[in-house]
Amino acid sequence: MQKSKVKITMQNSKFQNKIVLIKNNQKKIRKISDTYSINNLLTSDITKQISVAIGSAKNHKEITLNKKSNRVYYILKGKLIIKSKEKEFIGKVGDVIFIPKNTEYYFKGTFSALIINSPAFERKYEKSRLNF
């Protein structure tokens, strides 16, 4: 039986072709508001292809749109409600919600979620409104 070779590449990165461990104390915390914060784990500093974060919210409401990245929410705790123009989605523990780039959506709830962006999140491509 022939073994297959797996090659992991991270273009545009000083970590290209290297496995990277991000320790818990290396997280970059970004406070969005008094009701929402993001713990950035894997950022565009490491790879431009994907970013991973944990979002924690308490009674948070926001309208957002990312022009560059597709986004996935994997609900770890609580309940996350996402509304698009077409439909409302209620995510609970263990559920996954996929949002394509260039999709404006409203989200609210008290939750913790693993958030994956591909390509990696860059703030300049994100439009958000907290007070509406």
N, CA and C of each residue as an Amber inpcrd file, in Angstrom:
protein
   396
   0.8480000  -1.1820000   0.0000000   0.0000000   0.0000000   0.0000000
   0.8920000   1.2430000   0.0000000   0.6140000   2.1430000  -0.9160000
   1.4100000   3.3520000  -1.0360000   0.8280000   4.4420000  -0.1390000
   1.7070000   5.0890000   0.6200000   1.2540000   6.1820000   1.4820000
   1.1510000   7.4580000   0.6610000   0.0780000   8.2100000   0.9120000
  -0.0640000   9.4790000   0.2120000   0.6450000  10.5690000   1.0000000
   1.1580000  11.5360000   0.2720000   1.8530000  12.6560000   0.8970000
   0.8970000  13.8250000   0.9990000   0.8940000  14.4830000   2.1440000
   0.0550000  15.6490000   2.3500000   0.9720000  16.8480000   2.5010000
   0.7150000  17.8640000   1.7400000   1.5110000  19.0780000   1.8040000
   0.6090000  20.2230000   2.2270000   0.9410000  20.8530000   3.3200000
   0.1730000  21.9910000   3.8090000   0.9490000  23.2470000   3.4340000
   0.3030000  24.1530000   2.7170000   0.9820000  25.3960000   2.3540000
   0.2100000  26.5750000   2.9000000   0.9560000  27.5480000   3.3560000
   0.3690000  28.7830000   3.8510000   1.0430000  29.9130000   3.0910000
   0.4220000  30.3490000   2.0180000   1.0110000  31.3660000   1.1700000
   1.0280000  32.7150000   1.8740000   1.9860000  33.5340000   1.4790000
   2.1120000  34.8970000   2.0120000   2.2780000  34.9070000   3.5210000
   3.0660000  34.0330000   4.0420000   3.2000000  33.9230000   5.4880000
   4.6250000  33.5610000   5.8640000   5.0860000  34.0980000   6.9810000
   6.4100000  33.7100000   7.4770000   6.3830000  32.2840000   8.0130000
   5.1870000  31.7140000   8.1820000   5.0320000  30.3500000   8.6790000
   4.7940000  29.3570000   7.5450000   5.0450000  29.7730000   6.3150000
   4.7690000  28.9220000   5.1580000   5.4250000  27.5510000   5.3190000
   4.6440000  26.5160000   5.0610000   5.1010000  25.1250000   5.1110000
   5.5520000  24.6810000   6.5000000   4.9860000  25.2720000   7.5320000
   5.3200000  24.8840000   8.9000000   4.0410000  24.6500000   9.6930000
   4.0930000  23.6710000  10.5640000   2.9870000  23.4600000  11.4990000
   3.1360000  24.4890000  12.6090000   2.0170000  25.0870000  13.0100000
   2.0440000  26.1430000  14.0160000   1.1080000  25.7730000  15.1590000
   1.5820000  25.8980000  16.3770000   0.7640000  25.7170000  17.5730000
   0.5340000  27.0840000  18.1820000  -0.7260000  27.4400000  18.3630000
  -1.0680000  28.6980000  19.0180000  -1.5170000  28.3520000  20.4270000
  -0.7410000  28.7430000  21.3990000  -1.0440000  28.4580000  22.8040000
  -2.1730000  29.3660000  23.2960000  -2.8570000  28.9070000  24.3200000
  -3.9830000  29.6480000  24.8810000  -3.5900000  31.0810000  25.2500000
  -2.3900000  31.2710000  25.7830000  -1.9780000  32.6150000  26.2090000
  -1.5310000  33.4920000  25.0390000  -1.5630000  32.9840000  23.8090000
  -1.1860000  33.7620000  22.6290000  -2.3990000  34.3440000  21.9010000
  -3.5970000  34.0680000  22.4010000  -4.8110000  34.5970000  21.7710000
  -4.7700000  36.1160000  21.7570000  -5.3280000  36.6790000  20.7100000
  -5.4720000  38.1250000  20.6160000  -6.9380000  38.4510000  20.8260000
  -7.2510000  39.0880000  21.9470000  -8.6500000  39.3920000  22.2710000
  -9.0150000  40.7590000  21.6990000 -10.1330000  40.7890000  20.9770000
 -10.6420000  42.0350000  20.4010000 -12.0470000  42.2650000  20.9310000
 -12.2130000  43.3340000  21.6860000 -13.5230000  43.6700000  22.2430000
 -14.3000000  44.4790000  21.2050000 -15.3890000  43.9110000  20.7300000
 -16.2270000  44.5730000  19.7360000 -17.1340000  45.5960000  20.4150000
 -17.7080000  45.1930000  21.5410000 -18.6050000  46.0600000  22.3180000
 -18.6630000  45.5040000  23.7400000 -19.4820000  46.1110000  24.5720000
 -19.6580000  45.6010000  25.9390000 -20.3320000  44.2290000  25.9480000
 -20.9560000  43.8530000  24.8200000 -21.7070000  42.5970000  24.7600000
 -21.0660000  41.5280000  23.8760000 -19.9150000  41.8500000  23.2380000
 -19.3280000  40.8990000  22.2900000 -17.8170000  41.0560000  22.2130000
 -17.1160000  39.9290000  22.3120000 -15.6630000  39.9400000  22.1420000
 -15.2310000  38.7430000  21.3040000 -14.0930000  38.9070000  20.6580000
 -13.5310000  37.8850000  19.7850000 -12.1560000  37.4950000  20.3140000
 -11.9470000  36.2090000  20.5200000 -10.6280000  35.6850000  20.8730000
 -10.0180000  35.1270000  19.5960000  -9.1220000  35.8850000  18.9890000
  -8.4990000  35.4690000  17.7390000  -7.4450000  34.4110000  18.0120000
  -7.5740000  33.2810000  17.3470000  -6.6510000  32.1700000  17.5290000
  -5.6910000  32.0640000  16.3520000  -6.2180000  31.8370000  15.1750000
  -5.4310000  31.7410000  13.9470000  -5.7770000  32.9610000  13.1110000
  -4.7890000  33.8180000  12.8680000  -5.0590000  35.0950000  12.2010000
  -4.3120000  35.1950000  10.8770000  -4.5800000  36.2730000  10.1700000
  -3.9220000  36.5030000   8.8820000  -2.4220000  36.7280000   9.0360000
  -1.9410000  36.9640000  10.2550000  -0.4930000  37.0430000  10.5050000
   0.1720000  35.6950000  10.2540000  -0.5960000  34.6230000  10.4310000
  -0.0670000  33.2650000  10.2900000  -0.3400000  32.7200000   8.8940000
  -1.5710000  32.8910000   8.4150000  -1.9360000  32.4590000   7.0610000
  -3.0290000  33.3650000   6.5210000  -2.9590000  33.6430000   5.2520000
  -3.9910000  34.4630000   4.6050000  -5.1780000  33.6150000   4.1610000
  -5.0530000  32.3030000   4.2510000  -6.0820000  31.4130000   3.7200000
  -7.2690000  31.2060000   4.6460000  -7.0400000  31.2530000   5.9600000
  -8.1180000  30.9320000   6.9020000  -7.8350000  31.6200000   8.2360000
  -8.8850000  31.9800000   8.9490000  -8.7230000  32.4750000  10.3180000
  -9.7210000  31.7500000  11.2130000  -9.3370000  31.6110000  12.4710000
 -10.1650000  30.9140000  13.4500000 -10.2170000  31.7680000  14.7120000
 -11.4090000  31.9140000  15.2650000 -11.6040000  32.7040000  16.4800000
 -12.7470000  32.1010000  17.2830000 -12.8450000  32.5240000  18.5350000
 -13.9990000  32.1870000  19.3540000 -14.6900000  33.4990000  19.7150000
 -15.9520000  33.5920000  19.3160000 -16.7560000  34.7630000  19.6390000
 -17.6110000  34.4690000  20.8570000 -17.6450000  35.4140000  21.7940000
 -18.4610000  35.2770000  23.0080000 -19.3740000  36.4880000  23.1200000
 -20.6760000  36.2270000  23.2400000 -21.6600000  37.3040000  23.2610000
 -22.6500000  37.1150000  24.3970000 -23.1230000  38.2430000  24.9180000
 -24.1870000  38.2320000  25.9160000 -25.1990000  39.2890000  25.5060000
 -26.3680000  38.8240000  25.0730000 -27.4430000  39.7100000  24.5900000
 -26.9280000  40.6940000  23.5460000 -26.1790000  40.1910000  22.5980000
 -25.5650000  41.0270000  21.5680000 -26.4560000  41.0950000  20.3360000
 -26.4180000  42.2600000  19.6450000 -27.1390000  42.4620000  18.3840000
 -26.1960000  43.1880000  17.4280000 -26.1660000  42.7120000  16.1800000
 -25.2660000  43.3340000  15.2050000 -25.7250000  43.0150000  13.7810000
 -25.4960000  43.9550000  12.8930000 -25.6700000  43.7230000  11.4600000
 -24.2710000  43.7600000  10.8630000 -23.9480000  42.7710000  10.0450000
 -22.5970000  42.7080000   9.5020000 -22.5760000  42.1450000   8.0900000
 -21.4940000  42.4340000   7.3800000 -21.2680000  41.9350000   6.0340000
 -19.7620000  41.8760000   5.8240000 -19.2710000  40.7610000   5.2920000
 -17.8540000  40.6660000   4.9580000 -17.7390000  40.5290000   3.4480000
 -17.0060000  41.4450000   2.8440000 -16.8880000  41.4830000   1.3840000
 -15.9200000  40.4510000   0.8310000 -15.0730000  39.8910000   1.6740000
 -14.0230000  39.0120000   1.1670000 -14.1260000  37.5620000   1.6370000
 -14.6080000  37.3420000   2.8520000 -14.5280000  36.0090000   3.4630000
 -15.8680000  35.3160000   3.5970000 -15.8740000  34.0100000   3.3320000
 -16.9740000  33.1490000   3.7450000 -16.7980000  32.9210000   5.2360000
 -17.9090000  32.7130000   5.9450000 -17.8290000  32.5820000   7.4100000
 -18.6320000  31.3820000   7.8670000 -18.0770000  30.6970000   8.8610000
 -18.7500000  29.5630000   9.4890000 -18.8100000  29.8290000  10.9880000
 -19.9900000  29.6410000  11.5710000 -20.1640000  29.6720000  13.0270000
 -20.4490000  28.2450000  13.4790000 -19.6720000  27.7360000  14.4220000
 -19.9470000  26.4570000  15.0650000 -20.3060000  26.7850000  16.5070000
 -21.5600000  26.5550000  16.9000000 -22.0630000  26.9930000  18.2020000
 -21.5370000  26.0700000  19.3030000 -20.8160000  26.6550000  20.2570000
 -20.2540000  25.9250000  21.3920000 -21.1600000  25.9820000  22.6190000
 -21.8030000  27.1550000  22.8270000 -22.6880000  27.3740000  23.9740000
 -23.7880000  28.3360000  23.5770000 -24.9440000  28.1750000  24.1870000
 -26.0190000  29.1340000  24.0160000 -26.7760000  29.0070000  22.7090000
 -27.3030000  30.1630000  22.2560000 -28.1370000  30.2050000  21.0580000
 -27.7560000  31.4310000  20.2390000 -27.5640000  31.2280000  18.9390000
 -27.2210000  32.2890000  18.0070000 -28.3180000  32.3650000  16.9490000
 -28.9130000  33.5340000  16.8110000 -29.9520000  33.7540000  15.8030000
 -29.3670000  34.6200000  14.7000000 -29.4730000  34.1400000  13.4770000
 -28.9780000  34.8590000  12.3080000 -30.1300000  35.0380000  11.3370000
 -30.2970000  36.2890000  10.8710000 -31.3550000  36.5940000   9.9030000
 -30.7160000  37.1670000   8.6430000 -31.1080000  36.6110000   7.5250000
 -30.7450000  37.1800000   6.2310000 -32.0090000  37.7790000   5.6430000
 -31.9170000  38.2870000   4.4300000 -33.1130000  38.8280000   3.7790000
 -34.1600000  37.7490000   3.5480000 -33.6960000  36.5170000   3.3500000
 -34.6020000  35.4220000   3.0040000 -35.1460000  34.6430000   4.1900000
 -34.3390000  34.4790000   5.2610000 -34.7110000  33.5110000   6.2830000
 -34.0440000  33.7950000   7.6250000 -34.6300000  33.2340000   8.6850000
 -34.0320000  33.2850000  10.0210000 -33.5140000  31.8910000  10.3730000
 -32.3190000  31.8480000  10.9440000 -31.7000000  30.5970000  11.3620000
 -31.4200000  30.6600000  12.8480000 -31.7850000  29.6120000  13.5760000
 -31.5240000  29.5480000  15.0160000 -30.5340000  28.4270000  15.2530000
 -29.3070000  28.8140000  15.6430000 -28.2560000  27.8450000  15.8980000
 -28.1240000  27.5630000  17.3870000 -28.0670000  26.2800000  17.7080000
 -27.8690000  25.8430000  19.0900000 -26.6020000  25.0020000  19.1720000
 -26.2350000  24.5890000  20.3590000 -24.9840000  23.8570000  20.5810000
 -24.8280000  22.7200000  19.5690000 -23.6700000  22.7160000  18.8980000
 -23.3580000  21.6800000  17.9240000 -23.7700000  22.0050000  16.5040000
 -24.5600000  23.0620000  16.3100000 -24.9930000  23.4420000  14.9620000
 -23.9140000  24.2650000  14.2590000 -23.9630000  24.2260000  12.9280000
 -23.0500000  24.9900000  12.0840000 -23.8810000  25.8840000  11.1750000
 -23.4780000  27.1470000  11.0770000 -24.1340000  28.0900000  10.1750000
 -23.0780000  28.6170000   9.2180000 -23.3430000  28.4920000   7.9090000
 -22.4320000  28.9790000   6.8800000 -22.9940000  30.2510000   6.2680000
 -22.1410000  31.2800000   6.1340000 -22.5490000  32.5480000   5.5350000
 -21.5740000  32.8860000   4.4030000 -22.0620000  32.9330000   3.1670000
 -21.1730000  33.2730000   2.0480000 -20.7360000  34.7400000   2.1030000
 -19.5630000  35.0180000   1.5300000 -19.0950000  36.4080000   1.4690000
 -20.1330000  37.2680000   0.7580000 -20.1050000  38.5650000   1.0500000
 -21.0330000  39.5450000   0.4670000 -22.4850000  39.3240000   0.8590000
 -22.7200000  38.6690000   1.9990000 -24.0700000  38.4590000   2.4960000
 -24.2650000  39.2930000   3.7610000 -25.1440000  40.2840000   3.6890000
 -25.4390000  41.0520000   4.8970000 -26.3710000  40.2240000   5.7620000
 -26.0840000  40.1860000   7.0730000 -26.9460000  39.4390000   7.9860000
 -26.9600000  40.1130000   9.3510000 -28.0390000  39.8580000  10.0390000
 -28.2490000  40.3400000  11.3970000 -28.0380000  39.1510000  12.3140000
 -27.2990000  39.3500000  13.4090000 -27.2010000  38.2590000  14.3720000
 -27.3650000  38.7830000  15.7790000 -27.8990000  37.8910000  16.6140000
 -28.1220000  38.2610000  18.0060000 -28.0850000  37.0070000  18.8640000
 -27.8950000  37.2260000  20.1680000 -27.9660000  36.1150000  21.0960000
 -26.9350000  36.1850000  22.1990000 -27.0060000  35.1610000  23.0350000
 -26.0230000  34.9090000  24.0800000 -25.4020000  33.5690000  23.7200000
 -24.1250000  33.5830000  23.3540000 -23.5120000  32.3760000  22.8000000
 -21.9900000  32.4450000  22.8500000 -21.3810000  31.3010000  22.6500000
 -19.9570000  31.1770000  22.3020000 -19.9320000  30.3510000  21.0340000
 -19.1190000  30.7890000  20.0710000 -19.0490000  30.0830000  18.7940000
 -17.6340000  30.1010000  18.2530000 -17.2500000  28.9940000  17.6670000
 -16.0190000  28.9350000  16.8970000 -16.3390000  29.5830000  15.5570000
 -15.5370000  30.5680000  15.1530000 -15.7940000  31.3110000  13.9190000
 -14.6150000  31.0940000  12.9780000 -14.9370000  30.6220000  11.7900000
 -13.9070000  30.3440000  10.7900000 -14.1900000  31.2280000   9.5770000
 -13.1790000  31.9490000   9.1310000 -13.2830000  32.7830000   7.9380000
 -12.3040000  32.2800000   6.8880000 -12.7790000  32.2130000   5.6390000
 -11.9010000  31.8090000   4.5490000 -12.2170000  32.6670000   3.3280000
 -11.2260000  33.4170000   2.8080000  -9.8860000  33.5880000   3.3400000
  -9.9060000  34.2560000   4.7150000  -8.7320000  34.3840000   5.3100000
  -8.6150000  34.9100000   6.6750000  -9.2880000  36.2710000   6.8210000
  -9.8570000  36.4960000   8.0020000 -10.5300000  37.7560000   8.3310000
  -9.5520000  38.9250000   8.2410000 -10.0180000  39.9870000   7.5970000
  -9.3170000  41.2700000   7.5960000 -10.3710000  42.3370000   7.8510000
 -10.1520000  43.1200000   8.8760000 -11.1430000  44.0920000   9.3230000
 -11.5750000  45.0550000   8.2130000 -10.6830000  45.4080000   7.3110000
 -11.0200000  46.3850000   6.2650000 -12.1230000  45.9010000   5.3200000
 -12.4050000  44.5960000   5.3080000 -13.4590000  44.0570000   4.4490000
 -14.7760000  43.8320000   5.1940000 -14.8140000  44.1930000   6.4600000
 -15.9890000  43.9580000   7.3040000 -16.7480000  45.2620000   7.5100000
 -18.0600000  45.2160000   7.3030000 -18.9410000  46.3460000   7.6250000
 -19.8740000  45.8760000   8.7220000 -19.9040000  46.6170000   9.8330000
 -20.7800000  46.2300000  10.9530000 -21.4690000  47.4550000  11.5200000
 -22.6840000  47.2020000  12.0340000 -23.4330000  48.2430000  12.7480000
 -23.9230000  47.6430000  14.0450000 -23.6250000  48.3290000  15.1360000
 -24.0620000  47.8500000  16.4440000 -25.3150000  48.5710000  16.9210000
 -25.4190000  49.8460000  16.6520000 -26.5600000  50.6410000  17.1210000
 -27.5300000  50.8650000  15.9760000 -28.6440000  50.1570000  15.9940000
 -29.6380000  50.2850000  14.9370000 -31.0200000  50.1890000  15.5250000
